[in-house]
Amino acid sequence: MKPRRVLFLCSRHRLRSPTATAVFAAWPELEVDSAGLADDAETVLSPEQLDWAELIVVMEASQRRRLQVRHGARLRGKRVVCLDIPDRYAFMQPELVELLLRKAGPLLR
């Protein structure tokens, strides 16, 4: 079976989406990548990443709106899911890992 390609997005690609990538990278049947939507993100979202992804997971509703405004045409036929995880966690903070597993885990099984 072909792996499912999942793209995790947050604002600056420093804490939440890199944590999600680290958490889900070892899951079988998944290929994961991540980026940020802000112009000063550690890794800025590229059109190639959007084309690659089958499922796009954002952390906040405002990020889904920003993604739609900037890249609407590239999102056709793609599922975009919002986890509603605020930007108040450190990289790999146990509470963040638990939230990601609880909210994204069922989508990725």
C-alpha positions in Angstrom: 0.0 0.0 0.0 1.3 3.5 -0.9 2.1 5.7 2.1 -0.3 8.6 2.7 1.4 12.0 2.4 0.5 14.4 5.2 1.7 18.0 5.5 1.6 19.8 8.9 1.4 23.6 8.9 1.7 26.2 11.6 2.8 29.9 11.5 6.5 29.9 11.9 7.5 26.2 11.7 9.3 26.3 15.0 7.2 24.4 17.5 3.9 22.8 16.5 4.4 21.5 13.0 8.0 20.3 13.6 6.7 18.4 16.7 3.9 16.9 14.6 6.4 15.8 12.0 8.6 14.2 14.7 5.7 12.4 16.3 4.2 11.0 13.1 7.3 10.3 11.1 7.6 6.8 12.5 4.0 5.8 11.8 3.7 3.1 9.1 1.9 4.1 5.9 2.6 7.8 6.5 5.0 10.2 4.8 5.1 13.5 6.6 6.4 17.0 6.0 5.9 20.4 7.6 6.3 24.1 7.0 5.2 27.5 8.2 2.8 30.0 6.6 4.6 33.2 7.8 7.1 34.9 5.6 9.7 34.5 8.3 9.1 30.8 9.0 12.0 28.5 9.5 10.8 26.6 6.5 8.3 28.6 4.4 5.6 26.6 2.7 6.3 25.9 -1.0 3.9 25.1 -3.8 5.7 21.8 -4.3 4.8 20.8 -0.7 1.1 21.5 -1.4 1.2 19.6 -4.6 2.8 16.6 -2.8 0.4 16.5 0.1 -2.8 14.4 0.2 -3.9 15.7 3.6 -3.0 19.1 5.0 -3.2 19.7 8.7 -3.2 23.2 10.2 -3.0 24.1 13.8 -5.4 27.1 13.9 -8.4 28.3 11.9 -6.6 31.5 11.0 -4.0 29.4 9.3 -6.6 27.6 7.2 -8.0 31.0 6.1 -4.5 32.2 5.2 -3.7 29.0 3.3 -7.0 29.4 1.3 -6.3 33.1 0.5 -2.7 32.5 -0.6 -3.0 29.0 -2.2 -6.7 28.4 -2.9 -6.2 27.0 -6.4 -3.6 24.5 -5.2 -6.0 23.2 -2.6 -8.6 21.9 -5.0 -9.3 18.2 -4.2 -7.2 18.3 -1.0 -8.5 17.8 2.5 -7.5 20.5 4.9 -8.1 19.8 8.6 -7.7 22.2 11.5 -6.6 20.8 14.9 -7.3 23.9 17.0 -4.0 23.8 18.8 -2.9 27.2 20.1 0.7 28.5 19.9 1.6 28.0 23.6 3.7 24.9 23.6 7.4 24.2 23.3 8.9 21.8 20.7 8.1 18.2 21.8 6.4 19.4 25.0 4.6 16.3 26.4 1.2 18.2 26.4 1.6 19.1 22.8 2.6 15.6 21.8 -0.5 14.3 23.7 -2.8 16.8 21.9 -1.4 15.9 18.5 -1.9 12.2 19.1 -5.4 12.7 20.4 -6.5 15.2 17.6 -4.5 14.1 14.6 -4.0 10.4 15.4 -7.5 9.3 14.5 -7.3 11.1 11.1 -4.1 9.3 10.3 -4.9 5.8 11.2 
